[in-house]
Amino acid sequence: MATPNEIEVLKIIQKQGNANKRQVGSAMGVSAGYAEFLLATMANRGWLRKETGVGYVFTPAGVDVLICEFMYSREKLATRVEWMEKQVELIDRDVVKLESMKEETLRKGVKESGKG
């Protein structure tokens, strides 16, 4: 499982096609040394490959890690959207009930004031 910082590195490389430690450090707001540590760790895991003169690039395993992260994020969002849609339905039902209650209250009010 990738850490949040590793996911961020993968997203940077996805956007740029490749990246070196300075680019990653700058994009993440961390030192080039820490960026190099992240990149080397990810290369050791087989997620990235260092190419001379280019920087780090994806390996198929690295692409798989990012795909899994995106799918996981999508699933979490879909669950939240489903919950929100149910809440909207409940609110809509409550509004309909309240509108009906208001009409009934107005009718009773008219009848009572007409009786007096």
PAROTOR-442692 format. One record per residue: residue number from 0; residue in one letter; x negated, y negated, z negated of N, C-alpha, C in turn. Coordinates in pm, 1 decimal. Atoms other than C-alpha are relative to their C-alpha. Example, Ala and Ser with C-alpha at 12.3 -4.5 7.8 and 13.67 -1.06 7.14 Angstrom:
BEGIN
> nr / rest / nu / nv / nw / cau / cav / caw / cu / cv / cw
> 0 / A / -89.0 / 119.0 / 0.0 / -1230.0 / 450.0 / -780.0 / -90.0 / -120.0 / 0.0
> 1 / S / 82.0 / 119.0 / 6.0 / -1367.0 / 106.0 / -714.0 / 77.0 / -109.0 / -73.0
This chain:
BEGIN
> nr / rest / nu / nv / nw / cau / cav / caw / cu / cv / cw
> 0 / M / -85.3 / 118.5 / 0.0 / 0.0 / 0.0 / 0.0 / -89.4 / -124.2 / 0.0
> 1 / A / 78.1 / 122.2 / -12.6 / -132.3 / -340.4 / 92.7 / 40.3 / -100.8 / -106.9
> 2 / T / -27.5 / 107.6 / 95.3 / -162.0 / -626.3 / -154.7 / 57.8 / -119.7 / 74.9
> 3 / P / -50.1 / 119.9 / -67.3 / 7.2 / -960.7 / -84.1 / -109.8 / -74.4 / 77.5
> 4 / N / 109.1 / 67.4 / -71.3 / -332.3 / -1110.4 / 9.2 / -38.9 / 75.4 / 127.2
> 5 / E / 31.4 / -79.3 / -119.2 / -402.2 / -824.4 / 248.7 / 105.9 / -18.3 / 107.7
> 6 / I / -108.2 / 25.0 / -95.9 / -62.7 / -873.4 / 411.1 / -19.7 / -136.3 / 64.5
> 7 / E / 23.0 / 132.9 / -54.9 / -145.0 / -1241.5 / 449.7 / -112.1 / 2.0 / 103.9
> 8 / V / 110.5 / -13.3 / -96.5 / -474.9 / -1152.0 / 620.7 / 50.6 / 62.7 / 129.0
> 9 / L / -53.1 / -66.4 / -119.8 / -292.1 / -916.6 / 857.2 / 87.8 / -94.5 / 81.7
> 10 / K / -85.6 / 96.1 / -71.3 / -41.0 / -1189.0 / 942.9 / -83.4 / -106.2 / 71.3
> 11 / I / 88.9 / 97.5 / -63.5 / -321.7 / -1434.6 / 1014.6 / -58.9 / 59.1 / 127.4
> 12 / I / 59.6 / -65.2 / -117.3 / -487.2 / -1187.1 / 1250.2 / 105.8 / 26.9 / 105.8
> 13 / Q / -108.8 / -20.2 / -96.2 / -150.8 / -1109.8 / 1409.3 / 22.3 / -127.5 / 80.6
> 14 / K / -24.8 / 127.2 / -68.3 / -102.4 / -1478.5 / 1491.2 / -115.1 / -39.5 / 91.5
> 15 / Q / 117.3 / 47.5 / -72.5 / -456.7 / -1543.2 / 1608.6 / -61.8 / 103.4 / 94.3
> 16 / G / 60.1 / -105.7 / -80.8 / -544.5 / -1208.3 / 1765.3 / -128.5 / 54.6 / -59.5
> 17 / N / 120.9 / -39.1 / 73.0 / -867.4 / -1201.1 / 1563.0 / -30.7 / -111.7 / -97.8
> 18 / A / 37.5 / 103.9 / 96.0 / -1027.3 / -1388.9 / 1276.5 / -130.3 / 37.7 / -67.7
> 19 / N / 120.3 / -24.0 / 78.8 / -1353.6 / -1431.4 / 1092.7 / 25.7 / -46.9 / -142.7
> 20 / K / -20.0 / 31.6 / 141.9 / -1408.7 / -1492.3 / 721.9 / 31.0 / -147.6 / -23.4
> 21 / R / -26.4 / 142.8 / 18.2 / -1408.6 / -1870.4 / 758.5 / 143.6 / -34.7 / 39.0
> 22 / Q / -138.2 / 25.5 / -43.8 / -1080.8 / -1874.2 / 951.0 / 100.8 / 53.7 / -101.5
> 23 / V / -90.2 / -59.7 / 99.0 / -914.6 / -1640.1 / 703.2 / -3.8 / -80.8 / -128.9
> 24 / G / 12.2 / 78.6 / 122.3 / -1050.9 / -1833.8 / 405.7 / 71.0 / -133.0 / 10.0
> 25 / S / -65.1 / 129.1 / -21.6 / -931.9 / -2163.4 / 550.2 / 151.6 / 14.8 / 3.4
> 26 / A / -145.2 / -20.4 / -12.2 / -586.4 / -2028.6 / 637.3 / 63.6 / 36.0 / -133.8
> 27 / M / -54.7 / -44.0 / 128.5 / -542.1 / -1876.2 / 291.6 / -31.5 / -96.3 / -113.9
> 28 / G / 40.4 / 89.9 / 106.7 / -705.7 / -2155.0 / 94.0 / -89.0 / 67.1 / -103.3
> 29 / V / 92.7 / -70.8 / 88.6 / -968.6 / -1920.6 / -51.9 / -141.2 / -15.6 / 55.8
> 30 / S / 138.7 / 10.9 / -45.8 / -1347.3 / -1906.7 / -28.3 / -27.3 / 99.0 / 112.2
> 31 / A / 41.5 / -91.3 / -106.9 / -1515.1 / -1747.8 / 271.5 / -49.7 / 131.5 / -59.5
> 32 / G / 47.4 / -121.2 / 67.4 / -1671.8 / -1502.8 / 25.8 / 113.6 / 93.9 / -36.1
> 33 / Y / -116.0 / -84.0 / 33.3 / -1335.4 / -1380.6 / -98.0 / 66.2 / 52.3 / 126.8
> 34 / A / -56.6 / -44.3 / -127.8 / -1204.9 / -1368.5 / 258.2 / -82.5 / 116.2 / 56.1
> 35 / E / 86.8 / -108.5 / -47.6 / -1506.9 / -1154.0 / 354.1 / 23.8 / 127.5 / -79.3
> 36 / F / -31.0 / -116.3 / 83.3 / -1433.3 / -924.0 / 60.9 / 129.1 / 67.4 / 47.5
> 37 / L / -127.6 / -55.6 / -48.2 / -1073.3 / -883.1 / 178.6 / -17.4 / 68.4 / 135.0
> 38 / L / 18.9 / -55.3 / -134.4 / -1175.6 / -827.1 / 539.8 / -79.5 / 129.5 / -4.0
> 39 / A / 82.8 / -121.6 / 9.8 / -1445.8 / -573.3 / 446.6 / 78.4 / 114.3 / -63.1
> 40 / T / -83.3 / -102.5 / 64.6 / -1206.7 / -387.7 / 215.7 / 99.2 / 58.8 / 100.1
> 41 / M / -99.4 / -45.5 / -96.9 / -946.7 / -370.0 / 490.4 / -65.8 / 76.7 / 114.2
> 42 / A / 74.4 / -75.6 / -102.1 / -1208.1 / -255.8 / 742.5 / -35.3 / 138.6 / -54.0
> 43 / N / 31.5 / -129.4 / 61.5 / -1313.2 / 18.8 / 499.2 / 122.5 / 91.2 / -6.3
> 44 / R / -124.2 / -78.1 / 0.5 / -950.2 / 129.4 / 481.8 / 42.2 / 40.6 / 140.9
> 45 / G / -33.0 / -35.2 / -137.9 / -942.0 / 149.0 / 859.0 / 107.6 / -87.0 / 61.8
> 46 / W / -105.6 / 87.5 / -50.2 / -695.4 / -136.3 / 905.8 / -52.0 / -102.9 / 99.2
> 47 / L / 63.4 / 99.0 / -86.6 / -938.3 / -373.3 / 1077.7 / -132.0 / 54.5 / 50.4
> 48 / R / 129.7 / -35.4 / -57.1 / -1246.0 / -344.0 / 1293.3 / -73.4 / -131.0 / 27.7
> 49 / K / 78.4 / 120.7 / -23.8 / -1526.1 / -599.6 / 1309.2 / -65.8 / 10.7 / 136.3
> 50 / E / 59.9 / 3.8 / -133.2 / -1625.8 / -693.4 / 1663.1 / -97.7 / -116.5 / 6.2
> 51 / T / 104.0 / 102.0 / -9.2 / -1947.3 / -883.8 / 1723.4 / 45.1 / -115.7 / 88.1
> 52 / G / -34.2 / 119.6 / -75.5 / -1885.9 / -1239.2 / 1836.3 / 148.2 / -32.2 / 3.4
> 53 / V / -145.4 / 20.2 / -2.7 / -1510.9 / -1204.6 / 1788.1 / 54.8 / -14.4 / -141.7
> 54 / G / -52.6 / -4.1 / 136.4 / -1446.9 / -1130.7 / 1422.9 / 74.8 / 129.5 / -21.4
> 55 / Y / -77.8 / -119.7 / 32.1 / -1202.4 / -884.5 / 1278.8 / 124.4 / 7.1 / 87.3
> 56 / V / -118.7 / -27.0 / -82.3 / -929.1 / -729.1 / 1492.1 / 74.3 / 119.5 / -60.0
> 57 / F / -82.2 / -112.4 / 46.7 / -650.3 / -481.6 / 1426.8 / -51.9 / 133.6 / 50.8
> 58 / T / 5.5 / -139.0 / -46.7 / -683.0 / -108.1 / 1442.9 / 145.0 / 46.9 / 4.6
> 59 / P / -137.7 / -50.9 / 2.9 / -372.1 / 102.1 / 1506.3 / 53.0 / 16.7 / -142.8
> 60 / A / -44.4 / -16.3 / 139.4 / -361.1 / 177.5 / 1132.2 / 38.1 / -134.1 / -61.1
> 61 / G / -32.4 / 133.1 / 49.8 / -363.6 / -195.0 / 1054.6 / 133.2 / -49.8 / 52.8
> 62 / V / -130.1 / 36.0 / -58.3 / -75.0 / -252.4 / 1291.6 / 111.3 / 74.8 / -72.6
> 63 / D / -99.5 / -79.1 / 72.7 / 112.9 / 29.4 / 1117.1 / 29.3 / -59.1 / -138.2
> 64 / V / -19.2 / 60.3 / 132.2 / 56.7 / -135.4 / 777.8 / 90.9 / -121.9 / 11.4
> 65 / L / -80.8 / 121.1 / -16.1 / 203.0 / -463.1 / 904.0 / 142.2 / 33.8 / 43.8
> 66 / I / -134.6 / -43.9 / -40.4 / 495.6 / -286.8 / 1073.9 / 77.4 / 48.1 / -122.5
> 67 / C / -66.4 / -49.8 / 121.2 / 575.3 / -108.1 / 746.6 / 40.5 / -115.1 / -91.3
> 68 / E / -31.0 / 116.1 / 82.9 / 559.5 / -438.0 / 558.3 / 119.3 / -76.6 / 56.3
> 69 / F / -112.0 / 70.9 / -62.0 / 793.4 / -606.3 / 807.9 / 129.8 / 78.0 / -15.4
> 70 / M / -120.9 / -81.7 / 13.8 / 1037.9 / -315.7 / 795.9 / 51.0 / -2.6 / -144.0
> 71 / Y / -38.3 / 7.2 / 140.9 / 1035.3 / -320.4 / 415.3 / 66.0 / -134.4 / -29.6
> 72 / S / -56.6 / 134.0 / 19.1 / 1097.5 / -697.1 / 415.5 / 137.0 / -10.4 / 64.8
> 73 / R / -128.3 / 2.6 / -70.3 / 1376.5 / -653.1 / 669.8 / 107.0 / 71.5 / -80.4
> 74 / E / -95.4 / -77.3 / 78.4 / 1542.5 / -388.3 / 454.1 / 45.0 / -78.2 / -123.4
> 75 / K / -35.3 / 80.7 / 116.9 / 1527.7 / -612.3 / 146.2 / 92.3 / -114.0 / 39.0
> 76 / L / -83.8 / 110.9 / -44.8 / 1673.7 / -903.5 / 341.0 / 138.2 / 48.2 / 41.7
> 77 / A / -128.7 / -53.6 / -43.8 / 1946.2 / -688.2 / 495.0 / 88.3 / 30.8 / -120.7
> 78 / T / -74.9 / -28.7 / 122.6 / 2049.8 / -576.1 / 146.3 / 53.9 / -128.3 / -60.7
> 79 / R / -44.2 / 129.0 / 54.3 / 2065.6 / -936.3 / 30.2 / 109.1 / -61.5 / 85.6
> 80 / V / -101.6 / 54.0 / -90.5 / 2263.1 / -1041.8 / 337.7 / 131.5 / 73.4 / -21.1
> 81 / E / -120.9 / -79.2 / 23.5 / 2509.3 / -757.8 / 279.3 / 67.9 / -45.1 / -129.2
> 82 / W / -54.5 / 46.1 / 126.8 / 2554.0 / -869.8 / -82.3 / 65.2 / -136.9 / 18.0
> 83 / M / -53.4 / 134.5 / -21.4 / 2604.6 / -1229.8 / 29.1 / 129.1 / 3.8 / 80.3
> 84 / E / -122.8 / -12.1 / -79.0 / 2863.1 / -1127.0 / 288.5 / 116.0 / 46.1 / -87.5
> 85 / K / -105.0 / -45.1 / 92.1 / 3057.0 / -943.1 / 15.7 / 44.7 / -113.4 / -91.1
> 86 / Q / -34.7 / 113.3 / 85.5 / 3041.7 / -1251.6 / -205.1 / 86.6 / -100.1 / 75.8
> 87 / V / -79.6 / 90.7 / -82.4 / 3176.6 / -1464.8 / 79.8 / 141.9 / 54.5 / 14.0
> 88 / E / -133.2 / -60.9 / -9.4 / 3465.5 / -1219.4 / 124.3 / 78.5 / -19.4 / -129.9
> 89 / L / -67.7 / 18.3 / 128.5 / 3544.9 / -1237.5 / -247.6 / 43.8 / -144.7 / -19.1
> 90 / I / -35.1 / 141.7 / 10.3 / 3538.4 / -1616.3 / -238.6 / 118.1 / -32.1 / 90.1
> 91 / D / -111.4 / 22.9 / -92.6 / 3765.0 / -1618.6 / 65.9 / 131.0 / 51.6 / -58.9
> 92 / R / -121.3 / -55.3 / 62.6 / 4013.6 / -1392.6 / -116.8 / 47.3 / -89.3 / -114.0
> 93 / D / -36.9 / 88.6 / 111.6 / 4003.0 / -1616.9 / -423.4 / 62.4 / -129.5 / 50.5
> 94 / V / -54.9 / 123.7 / -56.1 / 4066.9 / -1924.8 / -210.0 / 143.1 / 24.1 / 47.3
> 95 / V / -134.8 / -32.2 / -46.2 / 4369.3 / -1757.2 / -48.3 / 94.9 / 13.0 / -119.7
> 96 / K / -82.5 / -15.3 / 119.8 / 4502.9 / -1660.3 / -392.5 / 28.3 / -135.4 / -63.8
> 97 / L / -18.1 / 131.9 / 60.1 / 4447.3 / -2011.1 / -525.8 / 93.0 / -88.2 / 82.4
> 98 / E / -90.4 / 77.7 / -85.4 / 4618.9 / -2168.7 / -226.2 / 144.1 / 45.4 / -19.9
> 99 / S / -133.5 / -54.2 / 24.7 / 4916.0 / -1939.6 / -282.6 / 50.0 / -45.2 / -137.0
> 100 / M / -35.7 / 44.2 / 135.1 / 4913.0 / -2026.8 / -652.4 / 37.5 / -147.7 / 1.2
> 101 / K / -29.4 / 143.8 / -9.5 / 4907.0 / -2396.6 / -566.3 / 138.0 / -21.8 / 60.9
> 102 / E / -131.5 / 13.1 / -63.8 / 5206.6 / -2358.5 / -333.2 / 111.1 / 37.6 / -96.8
> 103 / E / -100.4 / -44.9 / 97.1 / 5397.4 / -2167.6 / -601.5 / 17.2 / -105.2 / -109.4
> 104 / T / -5.8 / 103.4 / 103.1 / 5309.4 / -2432.7 / -859.7 / 74.2 / -122.8 / 51.0
> 105 / L / -69.0 / 115.3 / -57.9 / 5427.6 / -2709.8 / -626.4 / 149.6 / 27.1 / 12.7
> 106 / R / -142.8 / -33.6 / -11.2 / 5756.0 / -2526.9 / -559.2 / 69.2 / -5.2 / -135.2
> 107 / K / -57.8 / 2.6 / 134.5 / 5818.0 / -2479.0 / -930.6 / 10.7 / -143.8 / -49.2
> 108 / G / -1.4 / 139.7 / 43.7 / 5730.5 / -2840.7 / -995.8 / 112.7 / -76.9 / 64.3
> 109 / V / -108.8 / 67.4 / -71.8 / 5976.6 / -2960.5 / -729.4 / 133.7 / 45.1 / -57.0
> 110 / K / -125.4 / -51.1 / 55.3 / 6253.5 / -2734.3 / -868.5 / 25.6 / -57.1 / -137.4
> 111 / E / -18.2 / 49.4 / 136.2 / 6192.6 / -2845.3 / -1225.8 / 32.1 / -149.9 / -0.5
> 112 / S / -27.1 / 143.3 / -2.4 / 6183.8 / -3213.3 / -1137.7 / 136.3 / -27.8 / 63.7
> 113 / G / -132.3 / 15.3 / -63.1 / 6497.7 / -3167.7 / -924.5 / 112.0 / 33.9 / -97.0
> 114 / K / -102.4 / -40.0 / 96.7 / 6686.6 / -3009.1 / -1215.0 / 32.0 / -112.2 / -95.3
> 115 / G / -14.7 / 100.7 / 104.1 / 6632.9 / -3301.2 / -1447.4 / 96.6 / -103.7 / 32.4
